[in-house]
Amino acid sequence: MARNQSIVPGGKGGGGNAGIVGKFKTGLKLSRDSLGVVRDHPKLLVFPLLGALSTLAFWIAFLLPLWIANLFGSGAEIVVLFLLYFLTTFFATFFTASLVFAVNQTFHGEEPQLGESMRAAWRRKGPILVWSAIAAIVSVILKKLEESDSALARLLSSIFAFGWTITTFFIVPVIVFEEVTVKSMFTRSAETFRDTWGESIGIGLGVTLIQVVIGIVGLVVAILLAIGLGVLFPAAGILLGIFLVGGVLVGTYLLGQTIWAITKTALYVYAAEERVPEQFADFDFETLDGRSERRATPGRVRDPPTHLHS
């Protein structure tokens, strides 16, 4: 079977309004199936929660050092920023890698285990450390360009940031599923985005739509409950409203992050094992939802990585 297939521009699934609609429908279908995985295994939401909490904790911890470094200048703020970006990227990637491993367990009919998943991610600490250091350097450079008084520098920053996002879109699944070098880490991620660019865009649209719908419904329910209680007890109604609205916003964020990880993992499980997860049985991975005009990239067939099951 041909592997790592991509859509040929201008083919049956190519440009135009029909292509855009098709990408959106594909992304929505993938997102819907991923939502079903979350429904069956809600513990998966723990990983993005831990990642978000670690990021928040580091930003709070670095507020004072950043302020002091900015007062002194002379490059001290760059060092502090690098440390902040490095730590936040490492822990966010670590918990996302744990989530990807846990999702892969569900695809193999197993119940995801939080501890086992984090131990599996820790075994990939080498590539995660390298990725975190590179990402931190890039983040510092982008921040300095964004703060520049030069319009050209800010424009270059935006262009590079867009390219960087595309190149690293699948970086975590690559780290989890493959034994990679520093170079291949980025090339494999970029290749995967290229080969699934329509689906990647569609996933973004699908996840966004699901987040918006769930968020709006949740906010409406939260506000109505708060108003109902506020009629009798105004202070309690306000407190309940704040609590519920905050909960809806956090829950919607966690759901979106989890769906992203599940859809990316599903694409990688198919690429690594030539097997469609049963949770995505209604999605045609081989032709990318029925769009048959595609080109094959030879030499990609590989056995499932042994570290995933060790």
N, C-alpha and C positions, 0 to 999 in steps of 0.2 A: 504494500500500500504506500502511496506517496505520502510524504510527511512534510510538516511545516509548510502548509500550502497557503498561498496568498491569492487574493483576487486580482485579476488582470484589469487595470484601469480601462474603462470604456467597454467592458464585457457586459454580459447579461446582468451582472450585479453592479455595474459601474456607476458613472456619474449621473447627474440629473436628479430631478425630484424623486423618481422611483428609487434610485439608489439610496438617497438620504432616508426615505421612508423605510426601505428595506433594512438599512443599518439600525435604525431606531427600533424596528420590530424585533430584530435579532437581539439587540441589547436588552430590550424589555423582556424577551423570553428567557434569556440567560439570567437576568436579574430576578425574575419571578421564580425560576427553579432554585436559585440561590437562597431566596427568601424562605423556600420550603425547607432547605437544609437548616437554616437558623431556627425555624419553628420546631423541627425535630430535635435539634441539639442547641438549646438556648445558652448552654455553658460556653459556647464559642464567643459570646459577647464579652467574656471576662478578659480575653487577650487585648482587644483594643482599649478596654477600660484601663487595664494596667499600663498600657503604653501611654495613654493620655495622662494618667496620674503621674507617671514618671516624668513626662515632659513638663507638666505644670510644676512639679516639685523642683526640677532643675532651674526653671525660669525664675521661680521665687527665690531660690538659693543664690542665684547669680545676679539678682537685682543690685545689691549693694556692691559687689565686686565690679560690676559693669559701670556703676556710677563713679566709683573711685578711679577706675581705669580711664574713664573719659576725662576726669579732672586732670590727671597726670599727663595723658596723651603719650606721645613718643612711642607709639606702637603697642602700648600696654593693652589698649582696648581690643586690638586685633588678637592678641594671645588669649584674652578672656573670652572673646567671641568664639574663637576656634574651640576652646575647651567646652563651651556651652553647646555649640552645634555638634561637636563630636559625641558628647555624652547623650544628648537628646536623640541623635540619630542612632546611636548604638542600641539604646534601650527600646526605642520605637521599632527598629528593625528586628531586634531580638524577639519582641512579643509578636510582631507580625509573622516572623518565621515560625514561631510556636503555633500561631493560628493556622498557617499553611500546613504544617505537619498534622495538626489535629483534624483539619478538613480532609486531608489525604486519608486519615484513619477512617473517617465516615464513608469515604468513597470505596473503601475496602470492606465495608460492612461491620466495622468495629465502632465501639463507643469511644469517643475521644476522651483521653485522660490528660488533665491539665499538667500534672507533674511530669508525665512521660513526654509530653509535647515540649515542655520547656527544657527538659534534659536533652532532647533531640536537637533543639535549636542551639543549645550551649555547645554541642559537638561541632557546630558550624561557626563557632566564635571567631576563628581565624579569618574567613572571608568577610564576616560581619564587621570585624575590627578594621580591615582594609577598606571596605566600603564606607564605613563611618568616617574614617580619616579623609578620604577623597571627597566625600560629600561635604564635610565640614570646611575644607579648603575652598571648594566651589561656592559654598554658601557665604563665606567671608568675602570672597571676591565679588560676588553678585551684590551683596549689601553695600560694599564700598562704591561700586559702579552706580547703584541706585541713589546713593547719597551725593553723587558728584554733581557739580554745577553745570557740567557739560550735557547738553541735550543729546549729543551723539553717544556719549557714554551710557546714558540711560536707555537709549534705543538699542545699543549693542547688548546691554544687560537683559532687556526684554527678549530679544531674539535668541540669545544664548540660553536663557532660562527655559524658553519653549523647547529648544532642541534638547536640553538636558532632561526635561520631563519625559520627552519621547524616548530618549536613549535609555533611561533608567526605569521605564514604566513597569517592566517585568523583573526588576533586579532581585527582589526577594524570592520569588519562585525559582529563579535561576540559582541563587545561592543554596536553596533548600534541595532542589532536585538534581543538581549537577555538581560534579567536581570541576571547579573552574580556576583559571588563573586570573590575575588582575585584568588583563586585556580581554579574555574571553567572557568575563563577567559582564562587561558592557556590550561586547559584540553580540552575545547570545540574547541579551535583553532587547537590543535594538532590532535584531533579526526577527524576534518573536513579535514585536510591535509591527514591524513591516509586514510580516506574513499574516497578521490578524488585524490590520489597521482599521478596517471597517467595523469589526466586532469590538475592538477596543474603544472606538468612538461611540459605538452603539451602547456598549456597557455603561459608559459615562452618562449618556442620555437616559438610559433605563434606570440606573441607580438614582440619578437626580430626580426623576419623576416619582419613583417610589418614595424617596425621602420627603419630597414636597407633599405628596398626598398624605402619607402617614403623619407628617409634621402638622399639616393643616388640621386633619381630623383630630389629632391629639390635642392641639392647642384649643380648638373649639370646645371639645369635651372638658378640658381643664378650666377654661374660662366660665363655661356654664355651671360647672360644679362650684367654682369659687363664688360666682354671683349668687347661686342658690343659698350657699352658706352665709354669704355676706349680707343677705337680706335680714337674717336673724341675728348674726354676730359679725358686724363689719370688720373688726380687727382680725378675727379668725378667718374670715373670707379672704382678706388680703394675704395673710400668711399662707393659706392653702393655695391661693392662686400663684404666689411666687414659687412655692414648692413644686406644684404640679407643672407649671410652665418650664421651670428649670429641668425637671425630670423628663419632660417631653423632648426638650432640645438635646439633652445628653443622650437619651435613648435613640433619637433619630440619628445622631452623629455615629453612635456605636453601631447601629444597624447598617448604615451606609458603608462604614469601614469594613465590616464583616462581609457584606455582600461583595465588595470589591475583591477581597481576598479569596472568597469562594469561587468567583467566576474565573479569576486568573489561575487558580489551582486546577479547576476543571479543564481548562485549555492545556495545562501542562501535563496532567495525568493522561490525557489522550495522546499528547505528543510523546510522552515517555514510554507508555505501555500499550498503545494502540487499543485502548479500552475506554468505552464511554461509561462514566459513572452512572449508576442506575437512577440517581436523582435527576439526571439530565437525559433520560431515555427519549424524551420527545424532541431533542435537538440533534440535528444532523451535523456532527462535527466533521465528517469526511468531506462534505461539500459545503461546509459553512452555511448551513440552513438552506441547502438546495441550490446554491449558486455554483454551477459546475465549471465555469471557466476559471481555471486557476493554473498556476505553474508550480512544479515541484522543485524543491531544493534537495538535491541528492546528498547522500552521505549522512543523514541525520538519524538513522535507525539506531537505537541503543537499548540495552537492557535496563530495566528499572534500577535506579541507583540503590546500592545495597545499604547505604547509611539511612535510608528512609525507613527501613524495617529492622534496623539493628537496635 
